[in-house]
Amino acid sequence: MFTRREFVQAAAAPALLRPQRKPGDKPNLLFLWTDEQRADTMAAYGNTRYRAPAMNRLGAESVVFDRCYVSQPVCTPSRSTVMTGLWPHTSGCFKNNIPLRRETRTLPELVADSAYRTGYMGKWHLGDEIFAQHGFEQWRSIEEYTAYFSAGRDRNARSTYHEFLRRLGYQPDARNNFSRNFAVSLPIEHTKPSYLAEEASRFIIDNRHEPWMLFVNTLEPHMPFTSRFNDLHDEREIELPANYPGVPATSEPAWYKRRREQSQQPGGETGWRRLIRNYAGLCSLVDQAVARILWSLEVSGQAENTIVVYTSDHGDMMGSHSMYAKQVMYEEAVRVPLLMRVPFRRQRLLHVQQPVSHIDLVPTLLDLLGRKDAAAGLPGHSLMPQLTGAVRPDNYVFLEWTGDVKDSGEGPSGRTVISPEGMKLVLYDTDQSLLFDRRRDPGEMNNLYGKTDDRRLRTKLVEWQKKTGDTIALPR
């Protein structure tokens, strides 16, 4: 491991760390993302209570996208979009644990530049979890998912984090695996975010003389909602969401009601406050890792030539509408942070208020990396104009959910459209549909479906389905 003492010694030797590259060369890409982090967990989105100084500093140095939406509010489908720029129904990753096809290209494969060193570290959840693939040379894994390995893979192989813990003398607590509960109970320096911070720092330092692309994805603040930072935030620092308990006064999908029943907390409001304190602690656990990664970027002299992106694969209800987790189309589950710091563009810092989608990430990054041509055929649009304050007309955002009504764990299939001014239409094939005017009802308490004209939004959904080859049947 790259110890802090070794790092400090290296930092004290400027000649050793000084990069031979300079701003204007091929830019680096540092893509930081989390699992299950809702947007309002950092100061850029109005939350100054959570102790997240690194995220807050990055937000203050970045273009902040106020209304960024995922393609589907659950892990694998959302991740497939972030990595490939394709809709889940196009990539085939429309449910959890469906592997990304080998022929489907990720960002490094689209860039296709052998000058770049590439690394992926953290949760992958797109198949063959612990094996390097899809254009990434260096691979550091924190999860196993052995049940979903491809045929011929060694199911006895374990993640590099597993090997790290074994070297420290820890013994697996569950069938030759380290459970997630075990990992979050460890001292902070042995948790998954800290492990990833060390590995990412080493990658950044080792590759300072070459252009590189590095993706770092923490599991946290994903459940289990506990860590040694459970009491980092005082009870007085925690607020219940404005839409708690938030049981809508009008009709709601039966699927949502089942999710609420599964989310009940012992002690009611007291239980929710405890859960939110734990969640805030997990955000701080991620933050200390982010701080170390960004510090390695700065101390090695590469910050001015590195694109930094920060986002999450989906949000978390965390008490809103008396639910936790995701899988619903309420704002807290589908809206995530999106920060972009591009120092070499000398861009002015601003908040982009238009809705944008993760489907636009790959085209934007290809544009920033000088490979705009490689985005041909992708459904998204480059956000480069928004980085300079331009407004894209007619900017509707689309989301999908592909479930199975026979499986209460997945719910019905549905599609969502969000208009620039904040109207949200959610159409489910076998359940109650939804329509919200978020300008007047930001907590999404009043379902207007069947009460207000939604023809414009329906037309947009139909057009999107035709354009993207989506065949899910929606109610007329």
Helices and strands as residue ranges (DSSP letters): H 4-11, H 14-17, E 28-34, G 43-45, H 53-60, E 63-69, H 75-84, H 88-91, H 107-111, E 117-122, E 138-140, G 146-148, H 160-167, H 180-184, G 188-190, H 192-206, E 212-217, G 235-237, H 254-262, H 269-299, G 303-305, E 306-312, G 320-322, H 331-334, E 335-336, E 338-341, G 343-345, E 351-357, G 358-360, H 361-368, G 372-375, H 384-387, E 397-401, E 414-418, E 423-428, E 434-437, H 455-468
